[in-house]
Amino acid sequence: MSDSTGKMHDDLIDAVGISDLTNYLRTQPESVRPGLVDNFYRHVGDPAVPEQEADMLPRSPIARINQIRTPLLVTQGANDVRVAKAESDNIVGSLRPRGVDVGGGRVPPLVGGQARDLLRGRVEVSLRRAF
């Protein structure tokens, strides 16, 4: 799989599970929306603007799902209100029927470095399995 720079990768990690940029931005909680104006809307696009929405879908991971052939570790925070579980489920559900090795799951609510340590452990297990 190549990234946006064309560099090839033997395995991939999806740390938050966003599959569709337009859906991701549309489902943000009201408390997060003011912060979207100066970052996501400016750099990614505003799905309320038809031209920008049309540009966002081809850049969404789900639009390139058929290019993923290598093992993928998908993680999503259990209490992360910014990324709906359906987003990561969409990625996993599109890959497994094609036989792509998908691991990971929901990261339980943790504090401090616990989430980092849990994710690091999942990455190490995934890499061992891939190689």
BELBEL-V621125 format. One record per run of one state. SS is the DSSP state (@ for helix, = for strand, . for the rest). FROM is the first residue (numbers start at 0). TO is the last residue. If there is no record, write none. Layout:
BEGIN
SS|FROM|TO  SS|FROM|TO
END
This chain:
BEGIN
.|0|0  =|1|1  .|2|6  =|7|7  .|8|9  =|10|13  .|14|19  @|20|25  .|26|28  @|29|35  .|36|38  @|39|42  .|43|48  @|49|56  .|57|59  @|60|66  .|67|69  =|70|76  .|77|83  @|84|97  .|98|100  =|101|106  .|107|112  @|113|129  .|130|130
END
